[in-house]
Amino acid sequence: MFCLILAAGLMLPLSWECLAAPEALTVAQPGSATELKRIAIAPLVKVTSEDAGGNVYRCPICGAVFEVGSVADGAVATVENLLVAHLRESKHFEVITPDRVGAVYKSLASGSFKVSSKTLLMKTGAEVGADGIVVGTLYRFRERRGYAYSVEKPASVSFELHLIRVSDGAILWKGVFDKTQKSLLEDVLQAKYFYKEKGRWVTAEELARSGMDEVLKTFPGLQ
């Protein structure tokens, strides 16, 4: 199984140890996330084709398979900021930001060479006093090549988010966004999307913002 590589923000000279199997984290019953009062956001992890050793990657948390691609400079921070801004809209829980969570993870990881990434995430969450921790992976963030009404290559964004309970490592929620903008001639199902964007070819950041809006509609406490 391919290993996750730490996000640049962590600045660690080591990679996350792979989880033994997707079943390493159990799925909790629906509604069990309503008990969370403090949610930590781990620094987003970037996985490129070089990291994955090919064009596909299997998530070690849930086992889902993703097509990986290029990730533009600054994309990790862009998607992280979108995630933090959305979660801060909730009045049901407090958000602990990636910079603080990343610093604690780095400190714990530096002295825990044989501890799994799952255990380190749970320890990190406990250390910052969180009930749940959001772990995210950015698989693709390709900027459009062209202009708003004429493109050579459209924007493409793919990311995955998991909400994990700190006490036992159970998955409380999962969100996935994987979209490459297409013309109406290529995909008539995108008619509603093109109408929303006034027929424009959007930037990668605009596509990511739309994706975050869509994905977090089901996040516990944001309904």
C-alpha positions as CSV (number, residue, x, y, z in Angstrom):
1,M,0.0,0.0,0.0
2,F,1.3,3.4,-0.8
3,C,2.3,5.7,2.0
4,L,0.9,9.2,2.6
5,I,3.5,12.0,2.4
6,L,3.2,14.7,5.0
7,A,1.9,18.1,3.8
8,A,4.6,20.7,3.3
9,G,3.2,22.6,6.3
10,L,4.4,19.9,8.7
11,M,8.0,20.2,7.5
12,L,8.8,16.7,8.8
13,P,11.7,14.6,7.4
14,L,9.5,11.5,7.5
15,S,6.3,10.2,5.9
16,W,3.2,9.0,7.6
17,E,3.4,5.3,8.3
18,C,0.8,3.4,6.2
19,L,-2.3,2.0,8.0
20,A,-2.2,-1.8,7.9
21,A,-5.5,-1.9,6.0
22,P,-8.6,0.2,5.3
23,E,-10.4,-1.7,8.1
24,A,-7.9,-0.2,10.6
25,L,-10.5,2.5,11.3
26,T,-14.0,1.5,12.0
27,V,-17.1,3.3,10.8
28,A,-19.3,4.8,13.5
29,Q,-23.1,4.7,13.6
30,P,-25.0,7.7,12.0
31,G,-25.5,10.6,14.3
32,S,-22.7,9.7,16.6
33,A,-20.8,12.8,15.6
34,T,-23.3,15.2,17.2
35,E,-21.4,14.7,20.5
36,L,-18.3,16.5,19.2
37,K,-17.6,19.9,20.8
38,R,-14.0,20.6,19.6
39,I,-12.8,19.6,16.1
40,A,-9.1,19.6,15.1
41,I,-8.1,20.0,11.5
42,A,-4.9,18.2,10.5
43,P,-2.7,19.8,7.8
44,L,-3.9,18.7,4.4
45,V,-1.8,16.0,2.8
46,K,-0.8,16.3,-0.8
47,V,-0.4,13.1,-2.8
48,T,1.1,13.3,-6.3
49,S,1.8,10.7,-8.9
50,E,5.4,10.6,-7.7
51,D,4.2,9.9,-4.1
52,A,1.8,7.2,-5.2
53,G,4.2,5.6,-7.6
54,G,1.6,5.9,-10.4
55,N,-1.6,7.6,-11.5
56,V,-3.8,6.0,-8.9
57,Y,-3.8,5.9,-5.1
58,R,-5.7,3.8,-2.6
59,C,-6.8,5.7,0.5
60,P,-5.4,3.9,3.6
61,I,-8.3,5.1,5.7
62,C,-11.3,3.9,3.7
63,G,-9.8,2.0,0.8
64,A,-11.3,4.3,-2.0
65,V,-9.2,4.6,-5.1
66,F,-8.4,8.0,-6.7
67,E,-6.8,9.3,-9.8
68,V,-3.9,11.5,-8.8
69,G,-2.5,14.4,-10.9
70,S,-0.6,17.7,-10.6
71,V,-1.1,19.9,-7.6
72,A,-0.4,23.6,-8.2
73,D,1.9,25.6,-5.8
74,G,-0.1,27.0,-2.9
75,A,-3.0,24.6,-3.5
76,V,-2.7,22.9,-0.1
77,A,-3.1,26.3,1.7
78,T,-6.0,27.3,-0.5
79,V,-8.0,24.2,0.2
80,E,-7.1,24.2,3.9
81,N,-8.3,27.8,4.2
82,L,-11.6,26.9,2.5
83,L,-12.1,24.0,4.9
84,V,-11.3,26.1,8.0
85,A,-13.6,29.0,6.9
86,H,-16.5,26.6,6.4
87,L,-16.2,24.7,9.6
88,R,-15.9,28.0,11.6
89,E,-19.4,28.8,10.5
90,S,-20.8,26.2,12.9
91,K,-22.0,27.2,16.3
92,H,-22.0,23.6,17.5
93,F,-18.2,23.1,17.9
94,E,-14.9,24.9,18.2
95,V,-12.3,24.6,15.5
96,I,-8.6,24.0,16.1
97,T,-6.6,25.1,13.1
98,P,-4.1,23.1,11.0
99,D,-1.1,25.2,12.1
100,R,-1.6,24.3,15.8
101,V,-2.5,20.7,15.0
102,G,0.5,20.3,12.7
103,A,2.9,21.6,15.3
104,V,1.7,19.1,17.9
105,Y,1.8,16.2,15.3
106,K,5.3,17.1,14.4
107,S,6.4,17.1,18.1
108,L,4.8,13.7,18.7
109,A,6.1,12.2,15.5
110,S,9.7,13.2,16.2
111,G,9.8,10.9,19.2
112,S,7.5,8.1,17.9
113,F,9.3,6.3,15.1
114,K,7.4,3.1,15.4
115,V,3.9,4.5,16.0
116,S,1.3,4.3,13.3
117,S,-0.2,7.4,11.7
118,K,-3.6,6.5,13.1
119,T,-2.2,6.4,16.6
120,L,-0.4,9.7,16.1
121,L,-3.5,11.4,14.8
122,M,-5.5,10.2,17.8
123,K,-2.7,11.3,20.2
124,T,-2.5,14.7,18.4
125,G,-6.3,15.2,18.7
126,A,-6.2,14.3,22.4
127,E,-3.2,16.6,23.0
128,V,-5.1,19.6,21.6
129,G,-8.2,18.7,23.5
130,A,-10.3,17.7,20.4
131,D,-13.1,15.2,20.3
132,G,-12.7,14.7,16.5
133,I,-10.0,15.3,14.0
134,V,-10.5,16.1,10.3
135,V,-7.9,14.4,8.0
136,G,-7.8,15.6,4.4
137,T,-5.9,14.5,1.3
138,L,-5.5,16.6,-1.9
139,Y,-5.1,14.4,-5.0
140,R,-5.4,17.0,-7.8
141,F,-5.4,20.7,-8.2
142,R,-4.8,21.6,-11.8
143,E,-5.3,25.2,-12.9
144,R,-7.2,25.9,-16.1
145,R,-5.1,26.7,-19.2
146,G,-6.9,29.5,-20.9
147,Y,-9.5,32.1,-20.1
148,A,-13.0,32.3,-18.6
149,Y,-14.7,31.8,-22.0
150,S,-12.0,29.9,-23.9
151,V,-9.8,27.2,-22.5
152,E,-7.2,24.8,-23.8
153,K,-7.5,22.6,-20.6
154,P,-10.1,23.1,-17.9
155,A,-9.5,23.2,-14.1
156,S,-9.5,19.9,-12.2
157,V,-9.7,19.3,-8.4
158,S,-9.9,16.2,-6.3
159,F,-9.8,16.0,-2.5
160,E,-11.1,13.7,0.3
161,L,-11.9,14.4,3.9
162,H,-12.5,12.2,6.9
163,L,-13.8,13.1,10.4
164,I,-12.3,10.7,12.9
165,R,-13.3,10.3,16.6
166,V,-10.2,10.8,18.8
167,S,-11.3,8.4,21.5
168,D,-11.4,5.3,19.4
169,G,-10.4,6.2,15.8
170,A,-13.9,5.5,14.3
171,I,-14.8,7.3,11.1
172,L,-17.7,9.6,11.8
173,W,-18.0,11.2,8.3
174,K,-16.5,11.2,4.9
175,G,-16.6,13.7,2.1
176,V,-15.2,13.4,-1.5
177,F,-14.9,15.9,-4.3
178,D,-13.5,14.8,-7.7
179,K,-14.4,17.0,-10.7
180,T,-12.9,18.2,-14.0
181,Q,-15.0,20.9,-15.6
182,K,-16.4,19.9,-18.9
183,S,-18.3,21.7,-21.7
184,L,-22.0,21.2,-22.2
185,L,-21.3,19.2,-25.4
186,E,-19.2,16.8,-23.3
187,D,-21.5,16.4,-20.4
188,V,-25.1,17.8,-20.5
189,L,-25.4,16.8,-16.8
190,Q,-23.2,19.9,-16.0
191,A,-25.8,22.2,-17.4
192,K,-26.9,23.4,-13.9
193,Y,-23.2,24.0,-13.0
194,F,-22.5,26.0,-16.1
195,Y,-25.6,28.1,-15.6
196,K,-24.4,28.8,-12.0
197,E,-21.1,29.9,-13.3
198,K,-22.7,31.9,-16.2
199,G,-21.1,29.7,-18.8
200,R,-17.6,30.4,-17.6
201,W,-14.6,28.1,-17.3
202,V,-13.7,28.5,-13.7
203,T,-10.3,28.6,-12.0
204,A,-9.1,25.7,-9.8
205,E,-9.8,27.8,-6.7
206,E,-13.3,28.5,-7.8
207,L,-13.8,24.8,-8.5
208,A,-12.4,23.9,-5.1
209,R,-14.7,26.4,-3.3
210,S,-17.7,25.0,-5.1
211,G,-16.6,21.5,-4.1
212,M,-16.1,22.4,-0.5
213,D,-19.6,23.9,-0.4
214,E,-21.0,20.7,-1.9
215,V,-19.0,18.2,0.3
216,L,-19.6,20.0,3.7
217,K,-23.4,20.0,3.3
218,T,-23.5,16.7,5.1
219,F,-20.8,17.5,7.7
220,P,-22.1,17.0,11.3
221,G,-23.1,20.3,12.9
222,L,-23.2,22.3,9.6
223,Q,-26.7,21.4,8.5
